Amino acid sequence: MFGYYFNVGLIYAVIGFGVALIYYFVFKKPMLGNFWGALIVALIGSFLGGVIGTVFSGVIAALANLNSVNIFPPIITAFLVIWIFSKVSERKE
């Protein structure tokens, strides 16, 4: 049982890390805490998306699975949360 939850947590962490990399280095969005702030917010968003995906699993059961873990809610929520965070922490000049 531990292996299953460890696998789920690891996938969510990798998704959050990937979203932070894309958002900070590819989109080059300035935000509070630079890359580390983006990473923390993306990780929170990824795990939050996983919880939302679990709650609404009946609705999104048709979506693709990766190693028995639905990856779309964490990806979508991580991007949404980091986008909101970047809007809130924009530097005003």
Rosetta blueprint (number, residue, H / E / L):
1 M L
2 F H
3 G H
4 Y H
5 Y H
6 F H
7 N H
8 V H
9 G H
10 L H
11 I H
12 Y H
13 A H
14 V H
15 I H
16 G H
17 F H
18 G H
19 V H
20 A H
21 L H
22 I H
23 Y H
24 Y H
25 F H
26 V H
27 F L
28 K L
29 K L
30 P L
31 M L
32 L L
33 G L
34 N H
35 F H
36 W H
37 G H
38 A H
39 L H
40 I H
41 V H
42 A H
43 L H
44 I H
45 G H
46 S H
47 F H
48 L H
49 G H
50 G H
51 V H
52 I H
53 G H
54 T H
55 V H
56 F L
57 S L
58 G L
59 V L
60 I L
61 A L
62 A L
63 L L
64 A L
65 N E
66 L E
67 N L
68 S L
69 V E
70 N E
71 I L
72 F H
73 P H
74 P H
75 I H
76 I H
77 T H
78 A H
79 F H
80 L H
81 V H
82 I H
83 W H
84 I H
85 F H
86 S H
87 K H
88 V H
89 S L
90 E L
91 R L
92 K L
93 E L
